[in-house]
Amino acid sequence: MKNTKSIILIGLFMIFAWPSFAQNYEVKYQRLNNNKIDSAYSYSFKYMNGVAYLSSEESKNKAYIDFNRKVNVDIMNYDDILYKTVVPFSDITAPEKIEKAEKLLGYKCQKAVFKAFSNTIEVWFTEDAKVKGSPYKSYLPKNALALKIVINGTREIRATEVIKLDESLDLSYNFTEAKEISEAKARELQITARYTNFPVFDHQQINFESDIKNPPLGQSDVVYRLSNGTVILKKIKVPEIAKQGASVFATLTNWSNGDAYDRTGSLFLLTEDKEISMLNALEDSLEVLPVFTDNMNQKYQGIVSDEKYDTPVELMRFFTSFGVSHFNNIREIENYLWQDSVVYKQEITSVFPNDDDEVWIGIFIGNYDGGGHKVSLDLQFYPPWGDGEVAEKYIQPLFSTVNIMEMSGQNYGKLFGNDTLEMNFDLPENIENLEMLFTTTGHGGWGGGDEFNTKLNQIFIDGELVFSHIPWRTDCGTYRMSNPASGNFENGLSSSDLSRSNWCPATLTPPYFINLSELKPGKHKVEVVIDQGEKEGSSFSSWCVSGVLVGEKEK
């Protein structure tokens, strides 16, 4: 009898105390578009010990459905610190309706219909499976397994198999180690973690100021204030990601620091590939630059490239506002909510080199104001879409009449009234996807000036017309809240509202992309022809034009 009791007790101990091995699963899905399989995409998640692991082990941002705690969890590694967001199942969007549905993979299903961000999301789910989870953790009713998800009736994610995995599977889930933050903060970190932000200038002043002392030119990460303070320049080390096929964006923020007027601005890059560059003129004087002489014997310094000299590579053309920030409280108007600053963001991938270790980055704002402007500049480098081989970029500046050394005496681009801007260039072998980036804005700020009148722009290469357009902006009124110091007219319009020759106060002017893929290697001639207006007394019109050839060097 004693032995019998011992056997029973041992049996009970084995039932309740013996460790139970987890049953681990993987659920695989395929994507369909309009009922056609899209083999470029596949989805899967793993399920272990009551937790659905929705992300790969390599991912910095990991998502989980924790059925034990009844929460959705996101854990991210940002600057080697773990952060998490936790959303209870009770806070997840509830379906608008649940109805019976057909069997899938042998499981009895129901269908839940959700509405989110103007989308209709239909989820076929089962409660009969041992595994739980969904590729879309925010749209899963009850403790269930999603077997099919249809978005707006056209895109479908369908489970193809449920696989039992080895019981020894070990996956990371650092719930207790991660610091909890809000969903809003997590979204910010998730976005910034995906790309590299490279600060270049921070609230740097650009104003007119003589007798500025600079350290010797050539040092890295030093801000130089040149051309009487109206040009800032910095030599930066190029992040490694730029050489790996990254998309490159420039974000420039501008505040008035006392200047009330709309001014021409240019973000540019200087190369040192040839004997002379604008860098030499900024360090020495305009006298070192080659000169273009028009039909009226007017001299224009450094506006076309040649064998010994390259013009600046313009990255972004922008225009300051009428006094944003500085004049906000000086010119208060009921129900006018002035912007704090003007932010310009533009992709510059095609004109940012991927084969240099260092580059010179500069900003010019033409003004004679003692307070001038303040600017910040950040470059964003976004990882490439794929892992393919990265071609070396071909970047060749051809011409630029943007007189970034205006306050040192560089002439305005007013030659088009009596002459054609022309230059010769040599296109090397094996350049693919050749384009010219052409940026143009017209100036002459009186009623008859080119700023306020439509003018034809044309470009010829070897005598053939490749571009013909009247550059014009009619949307300037959109930016009224960035122009507190703009003058107001008797008819109700403000100066910043007026349409202009391809620019508005407080906007940037993107380039035109001219396809030159049929251009053969060898010597070529480019001509820029603009229907520039006549002078009126001391008033004259001018055009800021820049042209850069871009492409890829064939391996």
C-alpha positions, 0 to 999 in steps of 0.5 A: 500500500505504501509503495502504491501511494508512493507511485501515485505521488511520483506520478502526480509530481511528474504531471504538475512539476515536469517542465512542459516544452513550448510549441513554436510555430511560423506562419508564412504569407504571400502577397497578391495584387488584384489576385496576382501573386506578387513574388517580390514580397513575402511575410511571416512571423513566429509564435513562441510562448504566447508571443508573436514575433513579427520582425526579423532578429536583425531588425532595429525596430521589432514588433510583437503581439504579447498575448500573455500581457494582452498588449502590442509591443514595439521595441527599438534600438536607438543609439544603443538604448532600448525603447518600447511602446505598449498598447493594450488590446483594449485600445486597439481599433475595434472592427466595424463588424464581424461576420462568418467566412469560409474556411482557410487552411482547414480552419473555421474563419470569421471576417472582421472589417476595419476602417482606418485612414480612409482604408478598408481592411478585411481580416479573415481570422480563426480562434481554432489554431494553436498559434496566434498573431497577424502581420498587421498587429493593429487589426486583429480581433480577439486572441486569434490567428489572421489567415487573410488580410485584404486592403481596399479590395485589391491587395491581399496578404494570404497565409500559405502554411503554418509550420511547427518549429523546433522546441528549442527555438530562442528569440529575443524579447527584451520587454523588461529591459526597454524603457517605455515611451509614448507612441508619438516619440517612438514614431519620431525615433523610428523615422530618424533612425532610418537615415543619417542626418548631417548638420552643416550650419546651425543658426549661422549669420549671413549679413553684410559686414566688412573686415571679417577675420577668418582662419586660413582657408582649407580647414575642415569643419570650420565656418568661413564668412566670406565676401563681406559676410554674405557667403558662408563656407565649410569643408565637410567630411562626406558620410560613408553612406553617401558612397553607398547609393544613398538618396541625399536631401538638403534641409535649409532653414532661414530666419530674418535677422533684420533684413526685411527684403526677399533676397536671392539665395543659393546653396552650392558645392565647390570642387577643387578638380581643376586649377581654379575654382570659386574657392580661389576667388573667395580666398583672394579676389575676383581677379583670378576668375576667367571673364566672359565679355558680352557684346556691350563689353561688359565683364562677367567673372567666373560664369562659365567653366573651361579647361582650368576652371569650374563654376560652383555646382548649385545644389538649391536655389532659394529665396528669403521671405520678407522678414520672417521671424524678425518682423513677426511682432513688428508687423502684427495683423489680426488673424495673420499667423506669421510663420516662425521660419522658412524651411526649404527641403530638396533632393540633391542626390544627382548633384552630390558626389559619391566619390569624394571624402570631403567637399566644400558646402556654401550658402550665399544670400545677397544683402547689404543689411547689418543684421541680415539673415540666419540659416541652418543646414542639414543634409539627410542621407537615406539608405538605398532601396537595394543592395546593387552596385553603385555607379560613380556619379558624373557631375560637371558644372557648365555655367552659373550667372548666380553672382554669389560674390555680389558683395565683392563686385561680381556682376549680375547676369544681365548679358542676355539683353545683348548677347547669348551665354555660350560655352564649350564642353567635352563629354567623356566616354561611357556616361549613362543617363545624361541630363542637364539640371537647368535652374533659372529665375528672372529679376528686375523688380519694377513693373517693366522688369523681368521679375514680373514679366514672362520671358522665354528661355531657350537652350541649344546644344550644337545648334539644336534646341533642347529646351524652350520654356517660359519659367513662371510662378503663379502660386506666390500668394500661398506663402503670405504667412511667411512674409510679414514685412511684405508691402500691401497695395491699395487693391488688397494684394501684397507684394509677396502675392505677385506672380514672378519669373520662376520664384516666390518670396519664401520658396525654393526654385527646383531645376528643370531636368533636360534629357541628353541621353542621346548626346554623343561623347566629344566636344559640344557647344551649349547656348542659353538664350533669354528674351531679357527686357530693356533697361529703364533708367538705372533699373535693369533686368538680369537672370540667375541661371545655372546648368550642371551635367549629371549622369553615371559613369559606366563601369 
